[in-house]
Amino acid sequence: MLKVKIVRLNKQAVLPVYATAHAAGMDISACIEEPVIIEPFTTALIPSGFALELPEGYEAQLRPRSGLALRSMISLPNTPATIDADYRGEVKVILINYGREPFTVNSGDRIAQMVVAKVEKVLFEEVSELGSTARGEGGFGHTGVGHH
């Protein structure tokens, strides 16, 4: 298991935790002084109260929670958000309300999930042409939509 250093910036912060034994993502909770109301089709930047020191070669991805998306249309507009290994500031989550009703975030609410993932560095090699495949340049629904 990968060890990641974490610092609690606010004594009220809830540190990330896996909700179940096989969960890929850890729940991230809001760490705010007072409730934040997110009006429909607006965003809010919600602090977590902690900062990370990820090892080189890793990133943390912030993703929406499926329950919030299903019930309240709450998501992340930049999903998945990336926390780079050299970032040392507080982890903050941009939430967006795609719903029709205002949504209230309270301190301690689970607002997102975080997955730590290995990142490959690439070196691009510019060439005059690419190898061919059966798919070729087909994209954006080229295999059809719906049932066959």
Helices and strands as residue ranges (DSSP letters): E 5-8, E 17-18, E 26-29, E 36-38, E 43-53, E 58-63, H 66-72, E 74-75, E 81-83, E 90-97, E 103-105, E 110-118
